[in-house]
Amino acid sequence: MLGKLMKYEFRATGQTMLPLLLFLLVSAVGVNLSARIVDHSDSNAAQFVAGILMFLFVMAILVLSVMSIFLMAQRFYKNFLTDEGYLMFTLPVSVHGLLWSKIFVSAIWFVAVGLADVLAAFIATFKVSAVVNIAGNIKDMFSYITTEYALNGAAFVAEGIIIVFLACAGMCLLFYAAMAVGFSFPRHKWLLSVVFFFVFQLVLQIFGLGGMFTWVQSVGPASTASVFAQVHTSMLVVIAAEAAFCAIFYVITALMLKKKLNLE
């Protein structure tokens, strides 16, 4: 059932996200071509067109980033916190299944936006000579890592993927928890949702800074661990902290949806 929910969610959000992703990549191609034309021409018209295309490229990046967050919050609100919630909660699936479908789809879109931004920047600045140099450097780097630090390299990649997923899931759950708590009240639901969002954000920052300070103090200059051991330990600490925050916000959201939901 989770797969069906995700398929439906991808279909609903893809109608907005896919055209924006395509526009970003097309605008990146336009920036690249216009830059080449300007390099070989002093025409004011060419420079004007290049400026317009660069503006559209930057706007595409901003709109895509904002839209991915907006859709994440809007889909949660529409499906769970409005009259549509009565229908969603009658489906033969638990609240956990409904919630995980939102988290997975939103996290995948966040990653897709990040990768699209990197690809678009690469396309916009694409030069054959630069690509050859980058490809050579990447090949040398992977050869070195494979030869000297094969196990560490694989662990870094796995830990990095987990950190990215938990960060995306955590951002979703921060919004979800704030809205779920805010909409449990009979009045001023949106206002209270915003208030709880900033309260949760403040708590995260306090605990995050406190935890970071404690960790830095514990692995100070006196530490005799190797560099790789320290990096792995740091990444595992980050994973544990992100997982803890995700779990807390997940429990808050699930409990609010189960026990305290006050639909419009």
N, C-alpha and C positions, 0 to 999 in steps of 0.2 A: 504493500500500500504506500510505503514511503516513496518508492520509485514513481508511482502514478502521481502522487502529490507534487513531487519535484518536476515531473514532466509538465504538469499543468502550470506550475509556477514559472518554469522556463518559458513556456509558450506565452504566458501573460506578460512577463517582463521583457522578453526578447523583442516584442513588437516595438518597444521604445529603445532598448539598448543596442540592438544590432544595427539599425540605421545610424545611430550616433557613432558607433565604432567604425562603421564604413565611412562616414563623413570625415572622421578624424584621419583615417589612413589616406583618403583621397586628398584632403587638404595638405597632408604631409608631402604627398607627391607633387602637388601644386607649388608648395614652398620650394622644393628642391629644383623643379624646372624653372621657376621664376628666378631663383638665385643664379642659375647657370646663364640665363638670358641676360641678367643684369651684369654679370661678370664680363660679357662680351658686347655690352651695349651701354651707351650713356643716355639712352632715351628716358625722358621724364615719365612717359607713359608706362614704360617697363618697370621703372622704380615704383610708380604709383600702384600698379597691379601687384608687384611683389609685396608692398606694404599691406595692401588689402588681404592678400592671401596669408601673410604672416599673422595678421589680426584674427582672421578666421581660424587659423590653426591654434592659436592660443586660446581663443574662445571655445573651440571644440574640446580642448583638454579640460578647461574649467567646467563647461556644461556637462561633460561626460562624468567627471568626478562628482559634481553636485547631484546629478540625476541618479547615479548609483545609490547614493545615500538617501535621496528623496524617495525613490522607489522602494527601498528596503523598509523605510518607516511607513510609507503610504500603504503598501501591501499588508503589513501587520495591522495597521489601523482599520483598513477596509474589511479585511477578512475576519478579524477577531473582535473589534470594538464598535462596530456598527450593527445594524439589523442583519447584515450578512452573517454575523457571528452565530445567530440562531441556526442557520443552515450548516455552517462549518462544524459546529459542535454536535450535530446529529449524524455526521459521517461515521462509518464504522472504523474509527481510528482514534487513538488516544490523543490527549492534549500534547503529549511528548512527540508523537509522530507529526502532528501539525506544526509544532514548534521547530523540530529538527528540519523539516522540509524548508521552512523559511530561512533558517540559519545556513544550511548547506548552499542553497541557491544564491543567497545574498553574498556569502563568502566567495563563491565561485565568480560572481560578477565583479567583486572587488579585485580579485586576482586578475581577471580578464582585463579590467580597466588599467591596472598597473602594467601588465605586459603590453597592452596596446599603446600606452603612453611611451614605453621604452622603444617599441618597434617604430612608432611614428617619429620619434626623435631621431632614430637611426636612419629612417627613410629621408627625413627632411635634410639631414646633413650627409647623405650618402655620396661617397666618392670611391671609385674603384681602388685607388691606391691606399686609401684609409682602410677599406675592407680587407685588402690583402694583408696589411700590417696587423690589424686586429685579429684576423684569423690565425696568423702566424704566432702572435703572442698568446692567444688562447690555447693553441695546440701545444706550445712549449710549457705553458703553465700546467695543463692537464697531464702532460708527460712527466713533469717534475713531481706533481702531487701523487700520481700513480706509482712512480718509482720509489719515492721517499716516504710518503704519508698516505698510502692507499686506504687504510682503515680509518684514519682520522678524516680524510677527505669525504668518504662515504657518510661518516657520522655527522660531519658538519652539514652536509646536504640534507640529511634526514632531520636533524635538529632545526635547521633553517625552515624547512617545509612546515614542521609542526608549529614553530613560532609564528609563521605567517598565518596559518589557518586559525590558531588560537587568537591572534590579534584581530583578524576579521570577524570571527565569531564573537569575541568580546565586545567589539564595537556594536554589532547587531544587538547583543543582549543588553548593553547599556541603554540603548534606545527602547528596546522592548520592555525592560524592567520599569523604566521611568513612565512609559505610557500605561503599562498594566497597573501600576500603583496609582497614577493620576486618574485613570478612568474608573477606579474603584470607588471614587467619591461621587456623590449625586450632583455636585455643582462645580463649576470652574475646572472642568476636567483637563482642558488643554493647558491652562495656566499652571495647574498643579503638576502636570506632566513635565513642563519646562522646569519648574522649581526642583522636582525630584531628579531631573537629568543633571542639573548643576550640582545638586547635593551629592549625588553618586559620583560625579566627576571630581568633586572636591575631595571626597573620601579616598578615591583612587589615587589622586595626586599625593595626598598625605601619606598613605600607606606605601605608595611607590617610592617616594623620596626617602621615607624612613627605612624601607627595606634596602634601597640602594646604598644609603649611608652605612647601614649595618654591614652589608656585604663588602663594601670597599674597606671598611675597618678590619674585617676578618681576613681579607686576603691582601693585606698591605705588603710593604717591601720585604717583610720578614718571611714571606711565604717561600718555601723551597720547592714547590710543585713546578713541573715543566710548564712552558707556555701553552702547549696544547692541552694539558690537563686543566689549567686555569680557564682556558677558553671553553672547553667542554663543560666544566663545572658551572661557569657563568651562564652558558646557554641552558643548561638543565635547571638552574635556579630561575631563569626567566620563564621557562616552560612551566615550572611548578607554580610560579606566581600568577601567570596568565590563566592556567587551568583553575586555580583557586578562585580567582575573580570571576571567571566564566561560570564556574559551578554556583557561586553565590547568586549572581544575577539570573542564572537559569532557574534556580530554586524559587527566587522571588517571582519571576515571571510566571512559572508554571503554577505556583500556589495562587497567585492573583487571578489567573485565568480559570482555575478550578473552583476557588472558594469565594472570591470577592468581586468577580466581574460584574460591572454595572453597565449593560449595553444601552446605547442610545435608542 
